[in-house]
Amino acid sequence: MFFELSEQQTMIRNMVRELAEKEIAPKAAELDRNEEFPDEAIKRLAELGILGAIIPEKYGGPGLDTVTYAMMIMEISRACASTGVVTSVHNSLCSWPIMYYGSEEQKDKYLPILARGDRIGAFAATEPDAGSDLGSLSTVAELNGDNYIINGTKTFITSGPRAGIVIVFAVTDRSKGTKGISAFIVESSYKGYKVGSIFEKIGIHASLTSELIFEDMPVPKENLLGKEGDGFKIAMATLDGGRIGIASQAVGIAQAALEESIKYSQARHQFGKPISSFQAIQWMLAEMATKIDAARLLTYQAAIRKDQGARISKEAAMAKLYASETAVEATNNAIQIHGGYGYTREYPVERLYRDARITTIYEGTSEVQKMVIASSLLR
């Protein structure tokens, strides 16, 4: 399949690339060192409609297609992976389920807020004892009059300390297994909502990650997303789309590693000539470029199928698996090409290396992606 960006997509890519290079990339290292949330970048992305990229015009967003959205995440992540994942989660994991499963009242209330970036979106499924196995959730929601009372702890929540609107998954009927899980739209202002531990991580330092603790938290029953028992279905469908976002993040990180490696190998001289003239370096660059292009095309393929309304579990898993593993390999090779300098903070490849590693873990580990792919092949 031959793929080429449309004129509009190319224009949007160039706009986002210019923004990323001029305003996001120059501050990425400092934000990483200080573990500081990228407030300025997020504000600019909101002003340009990128935080509401997939939200229809009716609700205040530009209503862009998934391919364009994926391309935007690639460009942002190429400059700063932390800003990339904040943008991805806001769109894919918070806005999308409200768009797809929300009532008209819920869409009218929350999508314009998310499109404007007035509040940051998050997705709260993982718990201390429930990661890949969402069927073992311990967070519970009990209907009491006009409210559901939610109790439980979520962990590894991207943007947790800054989130204002969170999609929360809780058990409403333990006897029904995964069909007893429900989804809720939760506001951080609700009584009983608390940010727990903020994690110190290897990478994506500017993307703050925390626990969220709910203690007798009342959630209006009109904030039930879908119907009772729809939570597992909503989570799985949302994660399919979310994996396109993480694959895009991984492609952006890997592309940055390749570009830094080309630049350094042409500037660094040994034995009287640039190290880019050595076959060992050339082969590493060639393999990096080939795999990055393959990862990009797998990601676009999943995005195209999503826009067509097709089931994308296999395609999204393939894209996320291949792109994330490619990002780890590409950043590892980038450090090797940079030699001793690659192991220092003088060059950005050490940050790219640290940032790449998480892409093989969140929104489903590489092993989970293989399970999803195999399940699709064998059913």
PyMOL commands that set and color helices and strands:
alter all, ss='L'
color gray80, all
select helices_A, chain A and resi 7-34+39-47+57-59+66-79+81-101+104-116+134-136+174-180+221-223+231-267+275-277+279-307+313-343+349-360+366-378
alter helices_A, ss='H'
color red, helices_A
select strands_A, chain A and resi 120-124+140-144+147-158+163-171+181-187+193-198+209-220+224-225+269-270+273-274
alter strands_A, ss='S'
color yellow, strands_A
deselect
rebuild
show_as cartoon
